Amino acid sequence: MSFPDSLPASAYTRTAIGLHWLIALALVGTFGLGIYMHELPLSPQKLKLYSWHKWAGVSIFLFVILRLVWRLGHRPPALPAGMPRWQARLAEGTHHLLYLLMFAVPVSGWLMSSAKGFQTVWFGVLPLPDLLQKDSELGDLLQQVHMLLNFSMAGLVLAHAGAAIKHHLIDRDDVLTRMLPFLAHRGAKQ
Amino acid sequence: MRTTLSSLALIASLLTAAPAHAVEYTQFQAAKSSLSFVYKQMNLPVDGQFKSFRAKIAFDPAQPAATKAEFEIDLASIDAGSKDANDEVAGKAWFNTKQFPVAKFVTSSVKPLGNNRYEVAGKMSIKGKTLDLATPVTVTQQGNSASFDGSLVLKRADYAIGDGIWADFGTVANEIQIKFRLVASSK
């Protein structure tokens, strides 16, 4: 991934903040729905939930593209000065992996659906091509892959959120507040 | 002149051959036959098929009205698109295969429509319910066998297939598109 050589911005753009939280909420919701729905006995409700989960996944995928395009044109603010080098590297690696998984998770779900013989049609209107032939063994394998990628992402999201909270409470820098500006305003009022 | 002669020869051979080889297709060929369907789930088509079915056919193209056919489907042999679906449709709400293992169609009349097409009418029994059913069938004769092809739309609610929580057509549509090919050979 290459970013423009301009100087880092002093703050995130509103668009970057909006996309971050929109995708964060959508990811948590869609992940939770996935965990809940897959154990349900077959029912019309289950079929509906599966469709909603798939529509949400496609939507997230599109927002992630939008986000990446925005990110390539707008450098994020620099990490706080004085942060240990290994932490900065770890943060960078985590962010890159999160971007990767934000693409890989929906794609693995789409491929899994294809292999299981259930086409994905966005909001029941826009059909996505089935990239794989129906193959139940491959479908089961891709289900494992989808699950593994999801749990990896969940772990990284927890690490990411934990690090942000640690920056806020222990390091007392602006790493969290620059992504949550209302926290900074509140702090200023007190 | 030559064409006239050859057509005369052809007609002559047909005239002599036809009565001698009056064919009646009676031997059902399970391996060459198929019974598939498409249903809509959340408005998306899902393919399925029945793997085990039998037919008794007696079809003489010279006397189509005398055709007799009986058709039996082992409902438990369904592939409804996924293992979950197969387990579900065997249950009480759908086919209730324990109590009603077989669906049956018995012809009552066959009327020629021209161009090797016939209107086949009969009684369809599924899940303890018997209803009239009519569908056009195309007959293709090739070698010593004939294939009977057709498609029809069956409304699952007519036979209470998919009852209870499934009765609403929002998730699984009422119309099931059925496609069949039955092959029978002459003796």
HADDOCK unambig.tbl for C-alpha pairs under 7 A between the chains (distance, minus, plus):
assign (segid A and resid 42 and name CA) (segid B and resid 84 and name CA) 6.85 0.50 0.50
assign (segid A and resid 44 and name CA) (segid B and resid 166 and name CA) 6.40 0.50 0.50
assign (segid A and resid 44 and name CA) (segid B and resid 171 and name CA) 5.69 0.50 0.50
assign (segid A and resid 117 and name CA) (segid B and resid 81 and name CA) 6.98 0.50 0.50
assign (segid A and resid 124 and name CA) (segid B and resid 43 and name CA) 6.88 0.50 0.50
